[in-house]
């Protein structure tokens, strides 16, 4: 299947991930931090960023950037997070490919604790 001039094989969706909705947790001292509550399990195509794209990601201080492709999920938006191997990633960009409601491509970066 061709999406956005890229050949896409549904069989490549084999990396288990969780999608999570954001919430704010108040820590001792009144400080707040972002946390995610997992709401959906999905299989994804996970591609770590490399080459020129890695330099671009580094210039905006993205930590462990990646591109994630999943089947369409109607309620997901750019405030959600993605969990892989127990580590949460913030969604930086979200694209419903060709507005066909078949696949969503997400640019993600690892969440840094603070």
ROSE-4610 file (N, C-alpha, C; in Angstrom, 1 decimal, always signed):
// ROSE-4610
residu = [X/X/X/X/X/X/X/X/X/X/X/X/X/X/X/X/X/X/X/X/X/X/X/X/X/X/X/X/X/X/X/X/X/X/X/X/X/X/X/X/X/X/X/X/X/X/X/X/X/X/X/X/X/X/X/X/X/X/X/X/X/X/X/X/X/X/X/X/X/X/X/X/X/X/X/X/X/X/X/X/X/X/X/X/X/X/X/X/X/X/X/X/X/X/X/X/X/X/X/X/X/X/X/X/X/X/X/X/X/X/X/X/X/X/X/X/X/X/X/X/X/X/X/X/X/X/X/X/X/X/X/X/X/X/X/X/X/X/X/X/X/X/X/X/X/X/X/X/X/X/X/X/X/X/X/X/X/X/X/X/X/X/X/X/X/X/X/X/X/X/X/X/X/X/X/X/X/X/X/X/X/X/X/X/X/X/X/X/X/X/X/X/X/X/X/X/X/X/X/X/X/X/X/X/X/X/X/X/X/X/X/X/X/X/X/X/X/X/X/X/X/X/X/X/X/X/X/X/X/X/X/X/X/X/X/X/X/X/X/X/X/X/X/X/X/X/X/X/X/X/X/X/X/X/X/X/X/X/X/X/X/X/X/X/X/X/X/X/X/X/X/X/X/X/X/X/X/X/X/X/X/X/X/X/X/X/X/X/X/X/X/X/X/X/X/X/X/X/X/X/X/X/X/X/X/X/X/X/X/X/X/X/X/X/X/X/X/X/X/X/X/X/X/X/X/X/X/X/X/X/X/X/X/X/X/X/X/X/X/X/X/X]
num = [1/1/1/2/2/2/3/3/3/4/4/4/5/5/5/6/6/6/7/7/7/8/8/8/9/9/9/10/10/10/11/11/11/12/12/12/13/13/13/14/14/14/15/15/15/16/16/16/17/17/17/18/18/18/19/19/19/20/20/20/21/21/21/22/22/22/23/23/23/24/24/24/25/25/25/26/26/26/27/27/27/28/28/28/29/29/29/30/30/30/31/31/31/32/32/32/33/33/33/34/34/34/35/35/35/36/36/36/37/37/37/38/38/38/39/39/39/40/40/40/41/41/41/42/42/42/43/43/43/44/44/44/45/45/45/46/46/46/47/47/47/48/48/48/49/49/49/50/50/50/51/51/51/52/52/52/53/53/53/54/54/54/55/55/55/56/56/56/57/57/57/58/58/58/59/59/59/60/60/60/61/61/61/62/62/62/63/63/63/64/64/64/65/65/65/66/66/66/67/67/67/68/68/68/69/69/69/70/70/70/71/71/71/72/72/72/73/73/73/74/74/74/75/75/75/76/76/76/77/77/77/78/78/78/79/79/79/80/80/80/81/81/81/82/82/82/83/83/83/84/84/84/85/85/85/86/86/86/87/87/87/88/88/88/89/89/89/90/90/90/91/91/91/92/92/92/93/93/93/94/94/94/95/95/95/96/96/96/97/97/97/98/98/98/99/99/99/100/100/100/101/101/101/102/102/102/103/103/103/104/104/104/105/105/105/106/106/106/107/107/107/108/108/108/109/109/109/110/110/110/111/111/111/112/112/112/113/113/113/114/114/114]
x = [+0.8/+0.0/+0.9/+0.5/+1.3/+0.5/+1.3/+0.7/+1.8/+1.4/+2.3/+3.6/+3.4/+4.5/+5.5/+5.0/+5.8/+5.1/+5.9/+5.3/+5.1/+3.8/+3.5/+3.0/+3.5/+3.1/+2.4/+1.1/+0.5/+1.2/+2.0/+2.7/+3.9/+4.2/+5.3/+4.8/+3.5/+3.0/+3.1/+4.3/+4.5/+5.2/+5.4/+5.9/+4.8/+4.6/+3.5/+3.8/+2.7/+2.8/+1.5/+1.5/+0.3/+0.1/-1.1/-1.5/-2.1/-1.7/-2.1/-2.6/-3.6/-4.1/-3.4/-3.1/-2.3/-3.1/-2.4/-3.0/-1.8/-2.2/-1.2/-1.2/+0.0/+0.2/+0.9/+0.3/+0.9/+1.9/+3.1/+4.2/+4.3/+5.0/+5.3/+5.9/+5.4/+5.9/+5.0/+4.0/+3.0/+3.4/+4.6/+5.0/+4.1/+3.9/+3.1/+3.9/+3.6/+4.3/+3.3/+3.6/+2.7/+2.9/+1.8/+1.8/+0.8/+0.9/-0.1/-0.8/-2.1/-2.9/-3.1/-2.6/-2.8/-4.3/-4.7/-6.1/-6.3/-5.2/-5.3/-4.0/-4.1/-2.9/-3.0/-1.9/-1.8/-0.5/-0.5/+0.7/+1.2/+2.4/+3.0/+4.2/+4.5/+5.8/+6.6/+7.7/+8.5/+9.8/+10.1/+11.3/+12.1/+13.3/+14.1/+14.6/+14.7/+15.2/+16.7/+17.1/+18.5/+18.8/+20.0/+20.4/+20.1/+19.7/+19.5/+18.3/+17.3/+16.2/+16.7/+17.7/+18.3/+18.9/+19.6/+20.2/+19.1/+18.0/+16.9/+16.3/+16.1/+15.5/+16.4/+17.7/+18.7/+18.7/+18.4/+18.4/+17.2/+16.2/+15.1/+15.1/+16.2/+16.5/+15.5/+15.2/+14.4/+15.2/+14.7/+15.5/+14.9/+15.8/+15.4/+14.2/+14.3/+13.1/+12.9/+11.6/+11.2/+9.9/+9.7/+8.4/+7.6/+6.3/+5.5/+4.3/+4.0/+2.9/+1.9/+0.6/-0.4/-1.6/-2.5/-3.8/-4.6/-5.5/-6.2/-6.9/-6.9/-7.6/-8.2/-9.6/-10.3/-10.1/-9.9/-9.8/-8.4/-7.4/-6.0/-5.7/-5.0/-4.6/-3.1/-2.6/-1.2/-0.9/-1.9/-1.6/-1.4/-1.7/-1.5/+0.0/+0.2/+1.6/+1.6/+2.8/+3.0/+4.0/+3.7/+4.6/+5.2/+6.5/+7.2/+8.2/+8.2/+9.1/+9.1/+8.0/+7.9/+8.2/+8.7/+9.1/+8.1/+7.7/+6.7/+7.4/+6.7/+7.2/+6.1/+6.5/+5.5/+5.3/+4.1/+3.8/+4.1/+5.0/+5.4/+4.5/+4.3/+3.5/+2.6/+1.4/+0.5/-0.1/-0.2/-0.7/-1.6/-2.9/-3.8/-3.5/-2.7/-2.2/-3.2/-3.1/-4.0/-5.4/-5.6/-7.0/-7.9/-7.4/-8.1/-8.7/-8.3/-8.7/-8.3/-7.1/-6.6/-5.4/-4.4/-3.2/-2.9/-2.2/-1.8/-0.2/+0.5/+1.9/+2.2/+3.0/+3.3/+4.8/+5.3/+6.7/+6.7/+7.6/+7.6/+9.0/+9.1/+10.4/+10.2/+11.3/+11.2/+10.9/+10.0/+9.7/+10.8/+11.2/+12.3/+11.7/+12.0/+11.4/+11.9/+11.1/+11.5/+10.8]
y = [-1.2/+0.0/+1.2/+2.2/+3.5/+4.6/+5.2/+6.3/+7.4/+8.6/+9.7/+9.4/+8.7/+8.3/+7.3/+6.7/+5.6/+4.3/+3.3/+1.9/+1.5/+1.2/+0.8/-0.6/-1.5/-2.8/-3.0/-3.3/-3.5/-4.5/-5.4/-6.4/-5.8/-4.6/-3.9/-3.3/-3.3/-2.8/-3.9/-4.1/-5.2/-4.8/-3.5/-3.0/-2.6/-3.3/-3.0/-1.6/-0.8/+0.5/+0.7/+1.7/+2.2/+3.6/+4.0/+5.4/+5.9/+7.1/+7.7/+9.1/+9.4/+10.7/+11.5/+12.8/+13.5/+13.9/+14.0/+14.6/+15.3/+16.1/+16.8/+16.2/+15.8/+15.3/+16.3/+16.6/+17.5/+16.8/+17.3/+16.7/+17.4/+16.8/+17.6/+18.9/+19.9/+21.3/+22.0/+21.4/+22.0/+22.0/+21.5/+21.4/+20.4/+20.7/+19.8/+19.3/+18.0/+17.4/+16.7/+16.5/+15.8/+14.3/+13.6/+12.1/+11.6/+10.4/+9.8/+8.7/+8.5/+7.4/+6.6/+5.3/+4.5/+4.2/+4.4/+4.1/+3.1/+2.9/+2.0/+1.3/+0.0/-0.7/-0.8/-0.6/-0.7/-1.4/-1.8/-2.3/-1.1/-0.9/+0.3/-0.1/+0.7/+0.6/+1.8/+1.4/+2.3/+2.5/+3.7/+4.0/+5.1/+4.8/+5.8/+6.8/+8.0/+9.1/+8.9/+9.1/+9.0/+10.0/+10.2/+11.0/+12.5/+13.2/+14.6/+14.9/+14.0/+14.2/+14.2/+13.5/+13.4/+14.8/+15.4/+16.7/+17.8/+17.7/+18.6/+18.4/+17.2/+16.9/+17.4/+17.2/+17.6/+19.2/+19.9/+21.3/+21.8/+21.1/+21.5/+20.7/+20.1/+19.4/+18.2/+17.5/+16.3/+15.2/+14.5/+13.3/+12.0/+11.2/+9.9/+10.1/+10.9/+11.1/+9.9/+9.7/+8.6/+9.0/+8.1/+8.3/+7.0/+7.2/+6.0/+6.0/+4.9/+4.7/+3.7/+4.1/+3.2/+3.3/+2.3/+2.4/+3.6/+4.1/+5.3/+5.1/+6.1/+6.1/+7.5/+7.5/+8.7/+9.8/+9.4/+10.4/+10.8/+10.3/+10.7/+12.1/+12.9/+14.2/+14.5/+15.6/+15.9/+16.1/+16.1/+16.2/+14.8/+13.8/+12.4/+12.0/+10.8/+10.3/+8.9/+8.4/+7.0/+6.4/+5.2/+4.4/+3.2/+3.1/+1.9/+1.4/+0.2/-0.4/+0.3/+0.7/+1.4/+2.9/+3.4/+4.8/+5.6/+6.8/+7.6/+8.6/+8.8/+9.8/+10.8/+12.1/+13.1/+13.1/+13.4/+13.5/+15.0/+15.1/+16.4/+16.9/+15.9/+16.2/+14.9/+15.2/+14.1/+14.4/+13.3/+13.4/+12.2/+12.5/+11.6/+11.5/+10.5/+10.4/+10.5/+11.6/+11.9/+12.0/+12.3/+12.5/+11.3/+10.1/+8.9/+8.1/+8.5/+7.8/+6.4/+6.1/+4.7/+4.6/+5.5/+5.5/+6.9/+6.9/+8.1/+8.0/+9.0/+9.0/+10.1/+9.7/+10.6/+10.8/+12.0/+12.3/+12.4/+11.7/+11.6/+11.9/+12.3/+12.5/+12.0/+11.4/+10.9/+12.0/+11.7/+12.6/+12.7/+13.9/+14.1/+14.5/+13.7/+14.0/+15.3/+16.0/+17.3/+17.6]
z = [+0.0/+0.0/+0.0/-0.8/-0.8/-0.1/+0.9/+1.7/+1.7/+1.2/+1.2/+0.4/-0.7/-1.6/-0.9/+0.2/+0.9/+0.8/+0.5/+0.6/+2.0/+2.4/+3.7/+3.7/+4.6/+4.7/+6.1/+6.2/+7.5/+8.4/+7.8/+8.6/+9.4/+9.1/+9.8/+11.1/+11.4/+12.7/+13.7/+14.3/+15.2/+16.5/+16.7/+18.0/+18.9/+20.1/+21.0/+21.7/+21.7/+22.4/+23.1/+24.0/+24.7/+24.4/+24.2/+24.0/+25.3/+25.7/+27.0/+26.9/+27.8/+27.9/+29.0/+28.8/+29.8/+31.0/+32.1/+33.4/+34.1/+35.1/+35.9/+37.3/+37.7/+39.1/+39.9/+41.1/+42.0/+42.9/+42.9/+43.7/+45.1/+46.0/+47.3/+47.0/+47.7/+47.4/+46.4/+45.9/+45.0/+43.6/+43.2/+41.8/+41.0/+39.8/+39.0/+37.8/+37.5/+36.3/+35.5/+34.2/+33.3/+33.5/+33.5/+33.5/+32.5/+32.1/+31.2/+31.8/+31.5/+31.9/+30.6/+30.6/+29.4/+29.1/+27.9/+27.5/+26.4/+25.6/+24.5/+24.2/+23.8/+23.4/+21.9/+21.2/+19.7/+19.3/+18.0/+17.4/+16.4/+16.4/+15.6/+14.9/+13.9/+13.2/+13.8/+14.5/+15.2/+14.5/+14.1/+13.3/+14.1/+14.6/+15.2/+14.1/+14.5/+13.6/+13.4/+12.1/+11.8/+10.6/+10.3/+9.2/+9.4/+8.3/+8.4/+9.4/+9.4/+10.3/+11.8/+12.1/+13.5/+13.8/+12.9/+13.1/+13.4/+12.6/+12.8/+14.2/+14.6/+15.9/+17.0/+16.8/+17.9/+18.0/+16.9/+17.0/+17.8/+18.0/+18.8/+20.2/+20.5/+21.7/+22.0/+20.9/+21.1/+21.6/+22.6/+23.1/+22.6/+22.0/+21.4/+20.5/+19.4/+18.5/+17.7/+17.3/+16.5/+15.7/+14.7/+13.9/+14.2/+14.5/+14.9/+14.0/+13.4/+12.5/+13.1/+13.3/+13.8/+13.0/+13.1/+12.5/+13.1/+12.4/+12.8/+14.2/+15.0/+16.3/+16.4/+16.4/+16.2/+17.3/+18.6/+19.6/+20.0/+19.4/+19.7/+19.2/+20.0/+19.5/+20.0/+19.7/+20.0/+21.5/+22.3/+23.8/+24.4/+23.7/+24.2/+24.2/+24.8/+24.8/+24.3/+24.0/+23.6/+24.5/+24.9/+25.8/+25.0/+25.1/+24.5/+25.5/+25.8/+26.8/+28.1/+28.6/+29.9/+29.9/+28.8/+28.7/+27.9/+28.5/+27.8/+26.8/+25.7/+24.7/+24.5/+24.3/+24.0/+22.5/+22.0/+20.6/+20.2/+19.2/+18.8/+17.6/+16.7/+15.5/+15.2/+14.6/+14.4/+13.0/+12.2/+10.8/+10.5/+10.2/+9.7/+8.2/+7.8/+6.4/+5.4/+4.5/+3.4/+3.9/+5.1/+5.7/+5.3/+5.3/+4.9/+6.1/+7.3/+8.6/+8.5/+8.0/+7.9/+8.8/+8.7/+9.5/+10.1/+11.2/+11.8/+12.0/+11.5/+11.7/+12.8/+13.8/+14.9/+15.0/+15.2/+15.5/+17.0/+17.7/+19.1/+19.7/+20.9/+21.6/+23.0/+23.6/+24.9/+25.9/+26.9/+27.9/+28.9/+29.3/+30.2/+31.6/+32.6/+33.9/+34.4/+35.3/+35.8/+37.0]
